[in-house]
Amino acid sequence: MTTKYFALLTNQGAAKLANAVAQGTQLQITEMALGDGGGTLPTPDAAQTKLVGEKRRAALNSLKVDAANSSQIIAEQIIPEGEGGFWIREIGLYDADGVMVAVANCAETYKPQLQEGSGRTQTVRMILIVNSTSAVTLKIDPSVVLATRQYVDDKAIEVKTYTDDVMKKHVEAANPHAQYLQTANALAEIKDAGLMAEARKNLELGSAALSDLQTSKDDVTAGRALINGGAIAVRTVSARGEGGSAYKDTNELSANAVSFVYSSAKNSPGFEASLLDFAGHTGSYRVQLAASYANGNHFKVRTMNGDNQSWNDWYELYHTSNKPTAKDIDAVPVAGGTMTGELSTTSGNSYRIRTEKRAFFLRFDGNDFYILKTVNGDPDGSWDNSRPLRINADDGRLYLGANTRIEGNIYVQDACFQTDGNLYGSAWGGWLSDWLNSQLASIRNAASDAQTNRVTDIRLTAEHQVGATGITDYRNANTVLTGFTNGDADYSAEGLFWSYIQYYRSGQWITVGRS
């Protein structure tokens, strides 16, 4: 009789199974699909890649080797009672990659829905014969699948058998809870396991957990932990120069101690103070910090040089309530003072003298030195366009800006330019005003002399006539010839006319003589 209902691997499924066997891996089957075959019972075909009429696809509930036949794999899916409304005629199995690896047909069955008046939970199984069942595995999400009653019963039996065995061994064991500490062993398990250091770390216990405690507040034994809450081993003693104190000298106080020091004690900080002493390295390198208890304004510190066991001087620690004076730090007070050294600056602009509206400041740009002023209303700003004074750094020449006004005398070596305009110098033989007065006096004298001896007029006296007939030579001293007569028009004059030359000076006429 020909088999009507059967299951087989698809070509893709057979190839994937063969590859899994060859690679030593597993073919992960994850889902089962149900279909109605398109209304008729289909015949499974290895070439299929999908069902003819798929109606539902969901995760498998189980995939196991048949206990009665090790070559058969049983795939199972449970359909909840709330789903249905379709015929089931074909079944398909899909792997994790979404490839249909097996296909089967089955006897026709209808899965109703509750709203149709009938509902049931239905289990669908596919039995598949394979060559290597170990190469097939189920991959599911337990949160989205249902279990059959038989599956649950089988698992319950497995769990009970396992728990019975575990409880039997637990009861029979001498120490069934090795992971727990036993009270009777007093934490010896941690020590035996070599976990003491790790336990202290987890409990955040420092090295003090390994140390003995102080026997008293005055116990300064090295390595012992505190009992009074201090951060340093303490010793409550005092030092003073008089009275019944245990110590007279601050140098004798113990290291790593808190003490009280009177100002009268030798090597005290100079005031009554609480004193904190702490040491480092070998204990020979110490620091003492003294704080005034009266008002807290004074703090001093000193250190011990461990190399030679000598104490250094006390030094004042300044703070907001005990600020150093200018004298303390060799500074010039804000209110003013005298500097005994040079004040140097690398800033191009420096030493600004300001008011609320304007300022003057010094500037050196590497080539010239200036005295500059700011714009009115901006005392903290840059300079304005004026250049009151400039000195060239190369030749030392002084340049004064426009509208320069000098209120005092100007001196150039021995020469002087006074505010009244007078000049003094060797070129004038002294003051310029004296030289000018001397020159003007000479000029005035010369002018006076010239005025006194000035010739204001010149004239000829009345003519005199002399006969010249037969005279061949005639001279008259201090006279000039003014005319002659020649009646017969020959080459000989008959008469000559002459006059004296006179000039008028100092109110009288003077006849010019011949020199």
RAQUITA-V373923 format. One record per residue. N is the residue number from 1. SS is DSSP state (hx for helix, st for strand, lp for the rest). NEAR is the number of other C-alpha atoms within 12 Angstrom. Layout:
<<N	SS	NEAR> <N	SS	NEAR>>
This chain:
<<1	lp	4> <2	lp	5> <3	lp	10> <4	lp	16> <5	lp	22> <6	lp	28> <7	st	32> <8	st	32> <9	st	35> <10	lp	30> <11	hx	22> <12	hx	28> <13	hx	36> <14	hx	28> <15	hx	20> <16	hx	30> <17	hx	31> <18	hx	25> <19	hx	18> <20	hx	22> <21	hx	20> <22	hx	14> <23	hx	12> <24	lp	15> <25	lp	18> <26	lp	23> <27	st	38> <28	st	30> <29	st	38> <30	st	36> <31	st	38> <32	st	46> <33	st	43> <34	st	44> <35	st	37> <36	lp	32> <37	hx	31> <38	hx	19> <39	hx	19> <40	lp	19> <41	lp	26> <42	lp	28> <43	lp	26> <44	lp	30> <45	lp	26> <46	lp	24> <47	lp	20> <48	lp	25> <49	lp	23> <50	lp	33> <51	lp	38> <52	lp	28> <53	lp	25> <54	st	26> <55	st	28> <56	st	30> <57	st	26> <58	st	32> <59	st	35> <60	lp	41> <61	lp	35> <62	st	36> <63	st	34> <64	st	30> <65	st	27> <66	lp	21> <67	lp	11> <68	lp	11> <69	lp	16> <70	lp	18> <71	lp	20> <72	st	24> <73	st	34> <74	st	33> <75	st	38> <76	st	38> <77	st	36> <78	st	34> <79	st	36> <80	lp	25> <81	lp	21> <82	lp	19> <83	lp	24> <84	lp	29> <85	lp	24> <86	st	25> <87	st	28> <88	st	38> <89	st	37> <90	st	44> <91	st	51> <92	st	55> <93	st	53> <94	st	38> <95	st	31> <96	lp	25> <97	lp	17> <98	lp	24> <99	lp	30> <100	st	37> <101	st	42> <102	st	48> <103	st	46> <104	st	43> <105	st	39> <106	st	31> <107	st	23> <108	st	23> <109	st	24> <110	st	26> <111	st	32> <112	lp	23> <113	lp	21> <114	hx	16> <115	hx	13> <116	hx	16> <117	lp	13> <118	lp	16> <119	lp	19> <120	lp	21> <121	lp	22> <122	st	25> <123	st	28> <124	st	38> <125	st	35> <126	st	38> <127	st	34> <128	st	36> <129	st	26> <130	lp	29> <131	lp	20> <132	lp	25> <133	hx	30> <134	hx	24> <135	hx	28> <136	st	40> <137	st	28> <138	st	32> <139	lp	25> <140	lp	25> <141	lp	16> <142	hx	14> <143	hx	10> <144	hx	17> <145	lp	23> <146	lp	26> <147	lp	26> <148	lp	23> <149	hx	15> <150	hx	13> <151	hx	20> <152	hx	15> <153	hx	13> <154	hx	14> <155	hx	15> <156	hx	14> <157	hx	14> <158	hx	14> <159	hx	14> <160	hx	14> <161	hx	14> <162	hx	14> <163	hx	14> <164	hx	14> <165	hx	14> <166	hx	15> <167	hx	14> <168	hx	13> <169	hx	15> <170	hx	15> <171	hx	13> <172	hx	11> <173	lp	12> <174	lp	9> <175	lp	13> <176	lp	16> <177	lp	12> <178	lp	13> <179	lp	10> <180	lp	15> <181	lp	18> <182	lp	15> <183	hx	9> <184	hx	9> <185	hx	12> <186	lp	12> <187	lp	17> <188	hx	16> <189	hx	19> <190	hx	20> <191	hx	16> <192	hx	12> <193	lp	15> <194	lp	13> <195	lp	15> <196	hx	20> <197	hx	18> <198	hx	15> <199	hx	18> <200	hx	18> <201	hx	13> <202	hx	11> <203	lp	12> <204	lp	12> <205	lp	15> <206	lp	15> <207	hx	16> <208	hx	16> <209	hx	19> <210	hx	14> <211	lp	16> <212	lp	18> <213	st	22> <214	lp	24> <215	lp	15> <216	lp	18> <217	lp	23> <218	lp	24> <219	lp	24> <220	lp	26> <221	lp	23> <222	lp	19> <223	lp	18> <224	lp	23> <225	st	27> <226	lp	27> <227	lp	21> <228	lp	18> <229	lp	12> <230	lp	17> <231	lp	15> <232	lp	28> <233	lp	33> <234	lp	33> <235	lp	29> <236	lp	29> <237	st	29> <238	st	35> <239	st	34> <240	lp	31> <241	lp	21> <242	lp	17> <243	lp	13> <244	lp	11> <245	lp	22> <246	lp	21> <247	st	27> <248	lp	25> <249	st	25> <250	hx	41> <251	hx	32> <252	hx	24> <253	lp	34> <254	lp	34> <255	lp	35> <256	lp	33> <257	st	34> <258	st	33> <259	st	37> <260	st	38> <261	st	41> <262	lp	33> <263	lp	27> <264	lp	24> <265	lp	28> <266	st	22> <267	lp	28> <268	lp	39> <269	lp	36> <270	lp	25> <271	lp	29> <272	lp	31> <273	st	34> <274	st	34> <275	st	40> <276	st	37> <277	st	38> <278	st	32> <279	st	24> <280	st	18> <281	lp	12> <282	lp	14> <283	lp	19> <284	lp	22> <285	st	24> <286	st	30> <287	st	34> <288	st	39> <289	st	34> <290	st	38> <291	st	33> <292	st	28> <293	lp	19> <294	lp	13> <295	lp	14> <296	lp	20> <297	lp	22> <298	lp	30> <299	st	32> <300	st	31> <301	st	30> <302	st	29> <303	st	28> <304	st	26> <305	st	20> <306	lp	18> <307	lp	14> <308	lp	10> <309	lp	15> <310	st	17> <311	st	24> <312	lp	21> <313	lp	19> <314	lp	24> <315	st	22> <316	st	24> <317	st	23> <318	lp	19> <319	st	14> <320	lp	11> <321	lp	12> <322	st	17> <323	lp	16> <324	lp	18> <325	lp	15> <326	lp	16> <327	lp	14> <328	lp	15> <329	lp	12> <330	lp	14> <331	lp	18> <332	lp	17> <333	lp	15> <334	lp	10> <335	lp	9> <336	lp	9> <337	lp	12> <338	lp	15> <339	lp	14> <340	lp	9> <341	lp	9> <342	lp	7> <343	lp	12> <344	lp	11> <345	lp	12> <346	lp	12> <347	lp	14> <348	lp	20> <349	st	25> <350	st	24> <351	st	22> <352	st	23> <353	st	19> <354	st	22> <355	lp	17> <356	lp	15> <357	lp	16> <358	lp	22> <359	st	26> <360	st	32> <361	st	30> <362	st	29> <363	st	27> <364	st	23> <365	lp	18> <366	lp	15> <367	lp	16> <368	st	23> <369	st	28> <370	st	30> <371	st	31> <372	st	33> <373	st	32> <374	st	28> <375	lp	21> <376	lp	19> <377	lp	17> <378	lp	18> <379	lp	22> <380	lp	24> <381	lp	21> <382	lp	24> <383	st	26> <384	lp	21> <385	lp	13> <386	lp	20> <387	lp	26> <388	lp	26> <389	st	26> <390	st	25> <391	st	24> <392	st	18> <393	lp	16> <394	lp	11> <395	lp	12> <396	lp	12> <397	lp	14> <398	st	18> <399	st	19> <400	st	20> <401	lp	18> <402	lp	13> <403	lp	10> <404	lp	12> <405	lp	13> <406	lp	17> <407	lp	11> <408	lp	12> <409	lp	17> <410	st	20> <411	st	16> <412	st	13> <413	lp	10> <414	lp	15> <415	st	20> <416	st	23> <417	st	23> <418	lp	20> <419	lp	15> <420	lp	15> <421	lp	16> <422	lp	21> <423	st	26> <424	st	27> <425	st	22> <426	hx	15> <427	hx	13> <428	hx	19> <429	lp	16> <430	st	19> <431	st	22> <432	hx	23> <433	hx	20> <434	hx	17> <435	hx	20> <436	hx	19> <437	hx	14> <438	hx	17> <439	hx	15> <440	hx	15> <441	hx	14> <442	hx	14> <443	hx	14> <444	hx	15> <445	hx	14> <446	hx	15> <447	hx	14> <448	hx	14> <449	hx	14> <450	hx	15> <451	hx	14> <452	hx	15> <453	lp	16> <454	lp	18> <455	st	20> <456	st	18> <457	st	17> <458	st	18> <459	st	20> <460	st	23> <461	lp	22> <462	lp	16> <463	lp	19> <464	st	20> <465	st	20> <466	st	23> <467	st	20> <468	lp	21> <469	lp	20> <470	lp	13> <471	lp	14> <472	lp	14> <473	lp	12> <474	lp	19> <475	lp	15> <476	lp	18> <477	lp	16> <478	lp	19> <479	st	25> <480	st	28> <481	st	24> <482	st	20> <483	st	18> <484	st	22> <485	st	20> <486	lp	16> <487	lp	13> <488	lp	11> <489	lp	10> <490	lp	10> <491	lp	12> <492	lp	19> <493	lp	23> <494	lp	22> <495	st	24> <496	st	28> <497	st	25> <498	st	25> <499	st	24> <500	st	26> <501	st	25> <502	st	23> <503	st	22> <504	st	20> <505	st	20> <506	lp	16> <507	lp	13> <508	st	15> <509	st	19> <510	st	21> <511	st	22> <512	lp	22> <513	lp	14> <514	lp	11> <515	lp	5>>
